[in-house]
Amino acid sequence: MTKNKKNILLCSATTKEIQDLIYFFRKKYHTKKIQKNFFQVNYNKHNIYILITGVGMVNTAFYLGTISNYPIDFAINAGIAGSFEKSLKIGEVVVVKEDVFSELGAEDGTSFFKTIRDCTWQ
């Protein structure tokens, strides 16, 4: 590996979120399937790894663990995200001021979303 060669990870929950980029790489550069959801692209002098994890932080953590033996210089997590805010329209661009880990909370049917801090355990 040359000194300037970088190992870049592009991570996304679903293929659809970055399908145009995948199509571009497959059409122009040598792309190798390493696992069913993990690919390597030789792009100029760099290795670009693409990992499709499935939705949620548990899936992402699991699949990142399966590739932990690959040397990654930096990673980009790309995707469309989601919201519990019902007033947002699909495709609307927003500025995120507060983030909630939806896997660490619950909907109780009467309120918007209860974070793990909001939940009382009795």
N, C-alpha and C positions, 0 to 999 in steps of 0.2 A: 504494500500500500504506500502510495506516495505521500509526502508530507502534507500537501494541500487537499488531499482527498477527504471528503466529509461523508459521514454516515448520517443520513437524515431520515427521520421517521415521520410519516404522515399517517395519522390515526383518525379514524372516523367510525361512527356507530354503524352506519349502513353504507352499502355500495352506492346507492342512489345519491347520497350527499356529495360524493366526489367522483361520480361516474364519468364525467367529462374529462377530468384529469387522468383517470385510469385509461380511458379510451385514447387520449393523446399519447400517453407513454407507450401503450401497447402498439400503436400504429408506427411510432418513430424510433423506439429504442428497444433493445433486448430486455424482455421482461421474463423473469423466472418465478414460477409458482413454488413457494417453499412449503406452505401448508394450505389448507383449503381457504383460509382467510388472510394469508400473509404472502406478500409478493416482494421481489427485489427487482429494481430497475437500474440498469447501468446508464446513467445520465451524465454525459460528458465525463468529467473526472470524479463523479460522485456516485455513491450507492444511495439510492432512495428506496426505503422500505415502506410499503403500504400495508397497514394493519386495519382490518375491519373487525370491530369488537362486538357488535350488538349493542343495544340500548342500555344505558345505565352504568353507574360507576362500578358496580360489582363485576359486570362483564368486562369492562375496560381493565380493571385491576387484574382479573384473571388472565386475560390474553396478554397483557403487558408482562405478566409473570412468565408466560410460556416463551417469550422471546428475550428474556433477561440476559441470555448469553451472547446476544448480538451487541457489538459496540456501537452505541448511538451518540453522536456528537450534539445533536439537538432534535427536538420533537415539535411537531405542529399538530394540534388537535383541531380538526376541521369538521364543521357540521352546521346543522340548522337550529339546534337547540329546541326548546319547547317552553311553554308557559302554562300556568294555571289561571292566568288573567284572561277571562272570557271576553273582555272588550277588545282584545287585540284581533286584528284580521290576519288571516294566513298571508304570509309574504311581507307583512308590515315590518319596517326596520325600526328598531328601538335602541335606546341606550340603556344598558343594564346598570342599575344603581344598587341593586340588592340581589343576591343569588340565594337560592334555597336548595339544599340537597333533598330532593323528593324521596330518595330512598330512606331518609332519616326523618320520617314524619308520617302523617296520616291525614286523610280526609274523613271528617265525621258526619258528613251529610248536611250539616247546618252552617258551617263556616267555610271560608276560602281554603285554607290549608293549615294544619297545625304542625309546626316544627317539633322536633324532639324536645326542645326546651319548653314548648307550650303544653306538651302532654303531661298529665299528672298520672302517676302510677300508684294506685292504691290497692 
